[in-house]
Amino acid sequence: MIIIKASKVLSRPDFMEKQVIFIESNHSNKLKFKNSNLVLVDENNKIVLQHPCSKIFVVFIVGEFSVTSVLIKNVKKNAIPLVFLNYSLKPYFSIISENKGNFLLRKKQYTNSNDLEIAKHIINNKINNQLALMISLRYKTVKEKTIIVKVKELLEQIHLVQNSQELLGLEGTSSKLFFETYFKNIDFKGRRPRCKDDIFNLLLDIGYYYLFNFVEANLELYGFDTYYGFYHKCFFQRKSLVCDLVEPFRCIIDKRIRKSFNLKQINKDDFYFKNGQFYIKREFNKKYSEFMLKEILQHKEKIFLYIQAYYRSFIKEKEINEYPYFTIEVDT
C-alpha cells in the first residue's frame, strides 16, 4: 500500500493539502468510514490505514474489492473519487461524485462555437512539449535533427488547418516522429495504444490511465460535462473532454518512462507475455504505480492551475491567447 501526497477545488492551498491513496486489494481488507475518516481494516477489523476525508483527492484500488452501499453513499457525500483497476493496472470502474449543478457552464459547452481554435491551442501545446523533449536529447543524429525541423514545420501549420480531421492528421504525424526520436534507445517499435505488444506501450498506457483519472477528477470540481469534448469526437461512454485536456500533459509520462529506462528502473523480468500482450507481474504493480503517480503528483499544482485557468477562460469566453499553457521542464 502506498500513500502519496497530493491534492480539490476550493482554493489552491486546500488542493495542495489533498492526497492520492493507492490500495492493493488482498480480498480480506475492507474500506469503511469512521468519524469523518476513510478507514481500511483487515480481516480482524484492525485498522491498516486511516485518513481524514477532507484530505483525500482520489483513491485508486487495484484488484477485486467488495463495495457496499454505505461506502458508495459516503464517498459520494465526501466527493471522493474511487477508481478501480484490474491487476494489469487498467481502470475498469469508477465512482465519482459528479458536479452537475453548473448548468451555465454546460450550456456554454453545448453551444460553443470556438471548438476548433481551442483544439488548435491544446495541440500546439502538446507538440511544443514533444519538441522540447526531443531538443533536450543529447548527441542527436542528422536524421533526428531533420525530424526536429519537420516537427517545427508541422507546428507552424496548425493555424492553417480548417477542421478537426486536418488537425488530427497533423497531430498524428508529429506524434509518430516524436516517439520514433524520443524513444530511440529503447526497444520501442512505435506507439500502439491499448495493444500492449511491448513493455513500453504497456507502461505508456498505464501512465496515461493514471493521468486521465487525475485530470478527470480536476474537471469534475467545476461541473464540466466530461463526455462533451471540443477536439475528440463524442462517442457513447467516451469522456471526450478528459481526452482533450490530457493532451498537453502526456509528455509528463513520456519523460518519466524514458528516464526510468535510462536509470534501469524498468526490468524485463517484472513482466510476462500472454496471448500477444505484455502484463506486469502482480507483485510489481506497486513499483510501477508508485513512480507513475509520483511523477504526476510532482506536477499536481500545475495541472490544478491549468484546469482552473481553462475553466475561467472558457466560462468568460476569453480570447484564445488567454487560455492556459503547460510547459514541460526539460533536463539541461
Secondary structure in CASP SS format (residue, H / E / C, confidence):
PFRMAT SS
TARGET T0000
AUTHOR 0000-0000-0000
METHOD secondary structure of the structure
MODEL  1
M C 1.00
I E 1.00
I E 1.00
I E 1.00
K E 1.00
A C 1.00
S C 1.00
K C 1.00
V C 1.00
L C 1.00
S C 1.00
R H 1.00
P H 1.00
D H 1.00
F H 1.00
M H 1.00
E C 1.00
K C 1.00
Q E 1.00
V E 1.00
I E 1.00
F E 1.00
I E 1.00
E E 1.00
S C 1.00
N C 1.00
H C 1.00
S C 1.00
N C 1.00
K E 1.00
L E 1.00
K E 1.00
F E 1.00
K E 1.00
N C 1.00
S C 1.00
N E 1.00
L E 1.00
V E 1.00
L E 1.00
V E 1.00
D C 1.00
E C 1.00
N C 1.00
N C 1.00
K C 1.00
I E 1.00
V E 1.00
L E 1.00
Q E 1.00
H E 1.00
P E 1.00
C H 1.00
S H 1.00
K H 1.00
I E 1.00
F E 1.00
V E 1.00
V E 1.00
F E 1.00
I E 1.00
V E 1.00
G C 1.00
E C 1.00
F C 1.00
S C 1.00
V C 1.00
T C 1.00
S H 1.00
V H 1.00
L H 1.00
I H 1.00
K H 1.00
N H 1.00
V H 1.00
K H 1.00
K H 1.00
N C 1.00
A C 1.00
I C 1.00
P C 1.00
L E 1.00
V E 1.00
F E 1.00
L E 1.00
N C 1.00
Y C 1.00
S C 1.00
L C 1.00
K C 1.00
P E 1.00
Y E 1.00
F E 1.00
S E 1.00
I E 1.00
I C 1.00
S C 1.00
E C 1.00
N C 1.00
K C 1.00
G C 1.00
N C 1.00
F H 1.00
L H 1.00
L H 1.00
R H 1.00
K H 1.00
K H 1.00
Q H 1.00
Y H 1.00
T H 1.00
N C 1.00
S C 1.00
N C 1.00
D H 1.00
L H 1.00
E H 1.00
I H 1.00
A H 1.00
K H 1.00
H H 1.00
I H 1.00
I H 1.00
N H 1.00
N H 1.00
K H 1.00
I H 1.00
N H 1.00
N H 1.00
Q H 1.00
L H 1.00
A H 1.00
L H 1.00
M H 1.00
I H 1.00
S C 1.00
L C 1.00
R C 1.00
Y C 1.00
K C 1.00
T C 1.00
V H 1.00
K H 1.00
E H 1.00
K H 1.00
T H 1.00
I H 1.00
I H 1.00
V H 1.00
K H 1.00
V H 1.00
K H 1.00
E H 1.00
L H 1.00
L H 1.00
E H 1.00
Q H 1.00
I H 1.00
H H 1.00
L H 1.00
V C 1.00
Q C 1.00
N C 1.00
S H 1.00
Q H 1.00
E H 1.00
L H 1.00
L H 1.00
G H 1.00
L H 1.00
E H 1.00
G H 1.00
T H 1.00
S H 1.00
S H 1.00
K H 1.00
L H 1.00
F H 1.00
F H 1.00
E H 1.00
T H 1.00
Y H 1.00
F C 1.00
K C 1.00
N C 1.00
I C 1.00
D C 1.00
F C 1.00
K C 1.00
G C 1.00
R C 1.00
R C 1.00
P C 1.00
R C 1.00
C C 1.00
K C 1.00
D C 1.00
D C 1.00
I H 1.00
F H 1.00
N H 1.00
L H 1.00
L H 1.00
L H 1.00
D H 1.00
I H 1.00
G H 1.00
Y H 1.00
Y H 1.00
Y H 1.00
L H 1.00
F H 1.00
N H 1.00
F H 1.00
V H 1.00
E H 1.00
A H 1.00
N H 1.00
L H 1.00
E H 1.00
L C 1.00
Y C 1.00
G C 1.00
F C 1.00
D C 1.00
T C 1.00
Y C 1.00
Y C 1.00
G C 1.00
F C 1.00
Y C 1.00
H C 1.00
K C 1.00
C C 1.00
F C 1.00
F C 1.00
Q C 1.00
R C 1.00
K C 1.00
S H 1.00
L H 1.00
V H 1.00
C H 1.00
D H 1.00
L H 1.00
V H 1.00
E H 1.00
P H 1.00
F H 1.00
R H 1.00
C H 1.00
I H 1.00
I H 1.00
D H 1.00
K H 1.00
R H 1.00
I H 1.00
R H 1.00
K H 1.00
S H 1.00
F H 1.00
N H 1.00
L C 1.00
K C 1.00
Q C 1.00
I C 1.00
N C 1.00
K H 1.00
D H 1.00
D H 1.00
F E 1.00
Y E 1.00
F E 1.00
K E 1.00
N C 1.00
G C 1.00
Q E 1.00
F E 1.00
Y E 1.00
I E 1.00
K C 1.00
R H 1.00
E H 1.00
F H 1.00
N H 1.00
K H 1.00
K H 1.00
Y H 1.00
S H 1.00
E H 1.00
F H 1.00
M H 1.00
L H 1.00
K H 1.00
E H 1.00
I H 1.00
L H 1.00
Q H 1.00
H C 1.00
K H 1.00
E H 1.00
K H 1.00
I H 1.00
F H 1.00
L H 1.00
Y H 1.00
I H 1.00
Q H 1.00
A H 1.00
Y H 1.00
Y H 1.00
R H 1.00
S H 1.00
F H 1.00
I H 1.00
K C 1.00
E C 1.00
K C 1.00
E C 1.00
I H 1.00
N H 1.00
E H 1.00
Y C 1.00
P C 1.00
Y C 1.00
F C 1.00
T C 1.00
I C 1.00
E C 1.00
V C 1.00
D C 1.00
T C 1.00
END
